[in-house]
Amino acid sequence: MPSSNAPSIVLIRRDLRLGDNPALTEAIKRGGPVILLYIRETDDPDAGALGAAQRWWLHHSLTRHMKACESRGNLIILRTGSQNEIVQKIAKETGATAIFWNRRYHLKGRETDADLKRWAKDHGLEAKSFAANLLHEPSKLLTGAGGPYRVYTPFWKAFSATESFGEPLPPPSKIRAPERLPESEILDDWKLLPTKPNWAGSFMDAWIPGEQGAKVALIFFLEEAMRGYRTQRDFPGSKTTSRLSPHLALGEISPLQIWHAVEEAEKGYPTEDTIHFRKELVWREFSWHLLFHYPDLANKEFNPRFADFGWSHDERAFRAWTRGITGYPIVDAGMRELWQTGWMHNRVRMIAASFLIKDLMIDWRYGEQWFRDTLVDADPASNAASWQWVAGSGADAAPYFRIFNPVLQGEKFDPKGDYIRRYVPEIEGLGNEAIHKPFEASKALLDKAEIRLGFTYPKPMVDHGVARDRALRAYDAVKGNTPEQ
């Protein structure tokens, strides 16, 4: 048995929560003091915040997590550098005899943690990792042939066959600290927040980072938005999605906590709504399954047939897309929502992504990198898998690719133009029909709304019909299938 004074090290990564945290629970159960360690890893770009927007979130989330730990009698130690070098140094300094962490699933993280486990074994330390941030283990949920799933539907069926995931672990009431803690860096010195300019100034109006914020978001979703989720989730003008993705991305809430809460609440909701929400949660699981088995998902075509696809990069067009000045209101609204809140409604993500890839013929990797930097819910697996899905090069059973018509999509999913008016106020004076295609509005309507196309609002940067035909020709060279409107 370990000495009651021999500390355990708990590595904190994308699991900034006290509840349902098996690594922390195990360390406390062991009986000795606990060293809580968050490392800003300099040799792994996917280990912490993926981009500038998520760094903003990380600062606030870490601040609140540190306060929560302090209220339970302990402090989080902050360090910058190589994880394993820092852990080994602290273990030697403190006499720690155990290291615990919740598993991560990207390749570099897995390799780093495997090296740490070998070092611990060689030096007589206990080292344990736990399943905490996914509902399934990608190395264990395999096809009948023993390989990874490449298509979502069979993955969902196999996943759904799991009998039970158990219940989430409760948060600890106390976390015993060692008499002397290792030195810590200061969070403010990391300069995670933007300053000049403070482009994240409006983020706090939209979000409550931290574990408590995740609980609030979950409760709101279950009480206000779950009913009608299947049919309403595609309409960006109203709050009909869970908005849990940023909290999941940094582990302020676990998928098990969400799954369990839905199970507890589902008796009061139509089955079609709860099942559809579960499928969205399982898409995240599928994305991580793909990234686990195909580590190059963010930079290499999942379907090798697209390796030599004829992209036509135009930097000026790309910049117009990032700024939300394409001349297509639903696309522009989405890109501006992203800039103002660090988030974008999922339906609009697909429309905006399709426009970049299919209308502008710009390599999907540019979009993936832009979202990675600007989304507060940036996720190495979901971001890459979703961009490849839209590009047609990803894991998808359907034998066709998709080209979204931005006008028809706007008319269908934002019929009253509420979403567009919120983020593209310069055309708010147009009626519900004209607001989706101001470039077809009469001069009288434009004058009445005080709109000068090309001056107060841009003309379309491409003709969608022409762009669609160009995309068809390019895709015919690699697939030869009929696109979906």
N, C-alpha and C positions, 0 to 999 in steps of 0.2 A: 504494500500500500504506500502511496506517496506521502511524504511528510506534509503535515498540515500547514507548514510555512513555505513549502516549495510552490512557487507561482506557476500558473498556466498562462500561456500567451494566446489570446484570441485575435485572429486577424479579421479586421473589418474591411470589407470591400463594397460591392454593390449589395449590401444587406444592412442598410442603415435603420435598423429596427430592433426593438427589445423583444417584441412578441414573435412567436414562431421562429426563434433563432436557435437551432439545435446546437451550433458550436458554442454559443454563449451558455446555453443550458447545461451542456456537458462540463464546461469548465467550472461552473458554479457547483454542480453536483459533485465534482471531484474533491471539493472541500477546501482547497487552498486559496490564496489570493489570486486575483485575475489581473493580467496586464492587457488592457484594451489597446490595440495598435492599428492605426490607419496609416498606410504608406502610400504616398503619391509616387507611383512607380514610373521612373524615368525611362525604363527600357521596354515598356509595354503600352502602346498608345490606346489599346482597348481596355485597359485595366480600370481606369477611373472615368472622369467626364470625357465624353467623346468630342465635344466641341465647346465653343464659347458660350452658347446658351445653357448647356448643361453644367458648365463651370459655375454659372450664376446660381443654378439650382443646388449644386453640390455645396457651395458656400453656406447657403441658408439651411440646407438639410443637415450638414455636419454641425453647424452651430447649435441647432435644436437637439440633435442627437447627443452632443457633448453635454448639454444642460440636463437632458434626461438621465444620462449616466451619472452625472455629478449629484443629482438628487437621490441617487441610489448608492452613493458613497464611493464613486470611482471617477477617474478622469481618463479621457482618451488621449493617448500619446500620438502625436503627429510626427511623421518623418518623411523625408524625400530621398529617393534613390532606388537601389536594387532591393527588391523584397527580401530575397534570401540572405544577402549580406547583412541587412539591417536586423532581420530576425535572429540570425546566428550571433550577431554581436550582442543583442539584448539578452538572448538566452544565456550567454556566457557571463554577462555582467550581473544578471539577477539570480542566476541559479535556477532558472525555469526548467521544469522537467517534462513539460507537455506543451504541445502546440495544437490548437484546434482552428478549423476554418470551415466555412460553407463552400461547397464546390462551385467552381466556375467552369465554363464549357468551351471557351475559345481556345485555340491551339496553344498560343503562347502562355496563357494562364495555366493550362493543364500541364505543360512541360515544366514551367517554373515550380508549380506545386509538387509535381512528382519528384523533382530534384530536391526540394525541401524535405519531403518525406524520406527520401533515401539518406539525406544528411542526418536527419533526426534518428533514424534507425541505427546508423553507424556510430552515433554519439550517445546512444542509450536514452534518448528522449522519446516519449510517447507522441505520436502524431496521428491525428484522426481528421478526416474530412466527412462532411455530411451533405445529404441531399436536402436542399432548402429553397432553392430559387427556381426550380422547375417541378412540375408534377410528375414527370417521367424521367427516367435515366436514358439518355440517348444511346448508351452502350448496351442497354438491355432490351429496349423495345425495338425488335427487329422483325423483318418479314419472315415468312415461312422458309425462305431460302437462306436465312441467316444474315441478310444484308440490310442496309438502311432503307427506310421508306423514301421514295422520290415523288410521290403523289399524295396530296392532302387527304382525299376521301378515304383511301384504305388506312392511312395513318389515324384518322379520326375514328374509324371503326375499331381498330386495334386498341387505341387509347381508351375508347368508351367501354371496352370489355373489362377494364380494370374494375374490380369489385368495389374497392374503397381506398381512399387516400388517408384515412385516419383524421384526427382532429388537430388543429394548430396548437402549438405549445404556448402556455401563458407567459407573459412577461415576468421577469424577476422583480421582487420587491427590494432586493439588496444585491449589490455586486461588491464583494469584499476586495479592497485594494491592498497592495503590499505596503509595508511601512515606509518604504522609499521607492518612489516611482522613477522610471528613467526620464531623462530630459526630453522635453517636447518642443517642437517648433510651434510658431504662432500662426494660427489660421489666416489672419489678416495679411501676414507676410507673403502668403501664396498669391495674393492679388488675383483672386478668382473673379472678382466683380469688375465689370466695365466702368470706366470713369469718364474719359474724354474721347467721344461722347458717351453718356450713360444710355446706350440704346435699349437697356433692359428696364428703363424707368417705369414702364407700365406693366411689367410682368407680375408684380405683386398684387395688382388689381385683379388678376385672373387666377392666381394660384396661392396655395398655402403649402409650401414645401415642408417635408418632415413627416414623421410617422403619424402624428395627430392629424395633419392635413389629409393624409391618406384615409384615415378612419372617417373623417368628415365627408370626403368625396364618395366613399363607399356607401355610407348611410344615405347621402343625398340621392345617389343613383338608385338604390334599392327602393327608396320611398317615393321618388319623383319621376324617375326616367325608365325604370325597368318595364313597367307596363306599356305595351305597345312598341317595345324595343325592336322587334323584328321588322316592322313596317316603317318605323319613324327614324331609325338610326341613320338613314341616308340623307336626311334633311338638315343641312348645316345651319339653317336659320333659327333653330331652336335647340335647347340643351337636352338632347335625347341620346347622348352617348355617356359612357361611364366616366370619361376623363381620368381614368386611373393609370394610364400608360406612363406618365412621368414618375409616378410613385413606384410603379413596378420596375421601371428602368434602373432606379438606384436602390431598389430593395427596401423601400419604406413600408411596403406591404408585400406579403408573399402571395403567390398564386393559390396556395392552399387556404390562406385566410379568405381570399375572395371566393374560391370554390365552395368552401364551407358556409360562408355567409349566404351565398345564393341557394345552397341546399336548405338552409334553415328558413329562408324566406320564400322559397318557390311555391309553397302551398297556396300563397295568396296571389299568384300570377299565372297567366296562361302558359302552358308548357312550351308553346312555340317561341315565346319570348326568352325564357330561361335557356332553352336548348340553343337558340341562336346566339345568345351571349356566350354560352360555354364554347361554342364553335369558334368565336372570335378569340377567346382566351387560349384555346387549343391551337389556333393559328400561330400564336407566339411560341407555343411548345414545338410546333412543326418547324418554325423558322430556326429555332435553336438546334433541333434535330438535324436540319440541313447543314448548319454552320459547323456542328460537331463533326459531321462526316465529310463535309466539303469545306475545309478551312479557307479556301480562296473565294468564297461566295461574294465578297464585296468587291473583288477586282477581276474576276475571271468568269466568263459565261458558264452557267451551270450546264446549258446545252451547248456542246462544242460546235454545233452547226453554225452558231452565230459568231464564232471567233473572228471571222474576216468580214463582218458586216460593214457595209459602206457608210459609216458615219460622216457627217459633213459639219464640222464644228465651226460655229460663227460666234466669236467672243462677244461681239456687240449684241447679238440676239440673246445669248445666254445671260448677259447682264440685264437686259430688259426683262427677261423672265424672272430673275431674282428680285427685281425691284417692283414687279407687279404692274408693268406698263406694256402689256402685250397687245392691248386693244380688244381682248376677250374678257368681259367683266367677271365671269366666274373664276377664271384662272387668276386674274389680277386680285380678286378678293381673297383667294386662298393664299397667295404669296404675301399679301399685306397682313393677313391674319397671322401668318408665320412670323413676320417681322415684328408685329406689335405684341404678340403674346407668347412667342416661342413654340407655337403649336398650330396644327391645322387639322380641320375635320377630315376624317378618313376618306369619305367620298371625294372631297375636293383634292386630297392628296393624289388620288388616282387620276383625276381629270388634269391636274397640273403636271403630273409626271408624264401622262400620255401626250400632252401638248409639247413638252420639251423633247420627248423621244420621237414621236411620230410626226408632229407638225414641223418641228424645227430640225429633226434628224440629228440631234445632239446626243452623244454617247451617254447612256444611262448612268455611267460612273460619275459624271459631273454632277448630276442631280443627287445621287447618293451621297456624295461628299458635301454638297450644299446643305442637305437635310441633316447630315451628321453634325454639321457645325451650328445649325440654327434651331434645331429642335430641342426642347427641354426633355423630351422623351426619347432622345436618340438611343437606339438599341442596335448593337453590332449585328444581331441576327435578323430581327424584323425589318430593319431598314434595308439591308442588302437583299433579303428574300423578296420584299415587296417591290423594290425597284426592278429586280429581274423579272418578277411576275408581270409587271406592266410592260416591260420591254419585250416580253415573249420569249426570253431566253432562259427563264427560270423553271422551277418545278411546277408543272401544271398539266393536268390530264387532258384538258381541252385541245383538240387539234386545230386551233386557230389562234390568231393574235387579235388584239383589241386596239381599235382606234376610236377614242371617245370624241364625239362631236361636242365641242365646248358650249355651243349655243343650245343644242338639244338637251345636254346634261343640265345646264342652268335652268332651262324651262321646266324640266321634269322635277328637279330636286330643290329648286329655289323659286317656285312658281310666282310668288308675290315679290320676289326680289329683296326680301328682308336682309339676307346675308350680304348681298352685293351692296345694298345701300349702307350697311354698317361699315364696310371696309373700302368702298369706292364712292365716297360722298359726292365727288364732282359730277356724278351722273344720277344722283338720287331723285332729281326732278322728272326723270322719264317714267312713263307708265310701266305696268308690270310686263307687258309684252316687249316694248321697245328697249327696256333696260338690259335685256340679254343680248341685243344686237343693235347697239346705237349706230353702227355704221350703215344700217338699213333704214334708220329713222328719217322722216322728212325734214327738210330745212325748217319748216314751221315748228315741228316738235323740238328740234334741237335749239332753236332760238328761244322758245318758251322756257326750256330748261337751262338756258344760258350755257350751252355746250358748244364749243368750237372744236370739232374733230381735228386732231393734229396739233392742237394748242392746249386746250383745257383737259382733253382726254385723247389718248393716241388712237390713230386709225389702226386697224388690225395689221400686225407685222407680217402676216402671211394670209393667203386665202386658204381656208380650211379644205375646200374641195380640191384645190390644186395640190396642197400639201399632202392630202390623203392619197391622191393618185401617185405622187412621188414615193410615198412610203410603201404603197402597194407594190410598186415595181421593185423596190429594194428588198422587200420581204419575200417577194416571189422568187428571188434569186436564191434564198436559203430555205424557204418553207413551201411556197406555192399553195398556201391555203387561203380561204375566204375570211376576211376580217369581220369582226362584230361591230355594228354601229354603236 
